Amino acid sequence: MKPTQSAWPGDQSDPHHTQSAAQDEPDGLQGKLDDEDYPAYSMGRAAEMLDVTPAFLRSLDTAHLIVPQRSPGGHRRYSRYQLRLAQRARDLVDQGTALEAACRIIILEDQLAEAQRINAQLQDRRAEREGP
């Protein structure tokens, strides 16, 4: 890739850009940007967005709260979902909760939310089978 070329498909600076390029591709950029599990953010950008240090993000990785994907070069990449978890951890730590306890709280909250979602789905299916 030439240094002047964009690394992002459909970038406005690309002379061959068409407005619907990302929309025409099922797995195009738009789909990735809408996917909250897509690892779109570098460690530096994630730390900047959350107003934390990269060391804080690494500590969340060590605590197994968030395990970022790695770029081909080995750099950590974070998703929007992981950034939300990191923000929650930061909020708890800022309130005086120990990091390990904050991570455990967040994991339990996440597990509870998933169990409630599954329970609601099962109740809906049961109601559909039983009818009015």
N, C-alpha and C positions, 0 to 999 in steps of 0.2 A: 504494500500500500504506500502510495506517495504521501509525504508529510502533509500535503495540502488537502488530501482527500479526507472526508469525514469517515469516522469509524461506525457511524450510525446510519443504517439504511433509511432512505427517504429524507435525509437531512436537507434543509432548505438551500444549503450552499452547493449542493450537488446540481450541476446544470441539467442532468437527466431526470431530476426529481419530478414526480407527478403527485398531485394532491392525494390521490387514493392509493398510492403504492402500498402503504402499510395495511390498508383495509382490504386490498385484493388478495393478500397472502394470508391463509388461515393461521399460520404460525408466525406472522410478521411481527414487527415491532409493537404495533398497537396491542396485540394479544399478550405480549410479554409485559408491557407496561400496565395492563389491567390485572395481571396475575400477581396477587400479593405474595406469592411464594417465589417469584422470579428474583434471583440475586442481582439486583440492579445497582447496589450502592457499595462503593469501596469503603474500606475501613476509615479512611480520612474523611470522606464525605459523611458517613454515618456518624462519626464522632462529632463532626461539626454541626450536623443537624440536631443532635441530641444534647449538644453542649457538654460533652464528656471527653475524657481522654481516650486515646486508643488503648491504653492499659486497662481502663475500665471495661471496654468491649472484650479484650482478651480474657479478663477475669470472668466474664460471663460465659465465655467459651470453656474455660477451665472448670467452671462450676456446672457445666453441661446444661445451662439454661438455653443458650442458643449456640448451635454449632454451625457456623457459616460455611457456605460452599467455598470452594477454592477456584480461582481463575487458572487458566493453563500455566501461568507463571507462578502459581502458589499463593497468590494474594487472597486474603479473606474478602468475600462478597456477601452482602447482607440483603435480605428481602424486607419488604415493608412490614410483614408480619413479625419478623425478628426485631425490627426497629421498635415496634409497639411493645414487645416484651422487654426490650432493653430500656425503654422509657419508663415502663412500670417499675422495673428494678431500680432505676435511678430515683424515682419518686419515693419508693420505700426506703432506700438507703438515705436519702435526704431527710427522711422523717426519723432517722435513728435506728432503723432495722439493720441488723448485721447482713452482709451480702449473702451468706449461705442461707440464712433464714428467709431473706427476700426471694431468693431463687426458688426455695421450696414452696413458699406461699404462691408464687406465680405458677409453678408447675401444678400445684393442687387446684388452683382456680381454673387453669386451662383444662385439666382433667374433669373437673366438675361441669364446666360448660359443655364439654364434649358428651359427657354422660347424659346431661339434660337434653341435648340436641337429639341423641339417639332415643331417649325415652319418649320425647315428643313424636318422633317419627313412628315408633312402635305403637303409640297410642292412636295416632292417625290411621295407621293400617288396620288396627283392631276395630276402630270405629267404622271404617269402610266395609269391613267384612260383616259386622253386625247390622249395618244399615240403620235406617231411621227408626 
